[in-house]
């Protein structure tokens, strides 16, 4: 159907918001953004990899999970667990 999308999921770190979403959301602790228009699969994959390059150039450390899935983890410096 040529309606592939590039999506960005992120943990919003808002427990109260997650609690409100628990009844209808599979991942209430996350928000999702669609980046760019829907396109054919090959065009979307190319755009998605350009987006990954953009994020990496901006300093985001990404780990490739599979061909078209990347993950960024928060570091201890960003969210320390002890005071």
Secondary structure by P-SEA (a helix, b strand, c coil): ccbbbbbbbbccccaaaaaaaccccccccbbbbbccccccaaaaaaaaaaaaaaaaaabbbbbbccccbbbbbbccccccccc
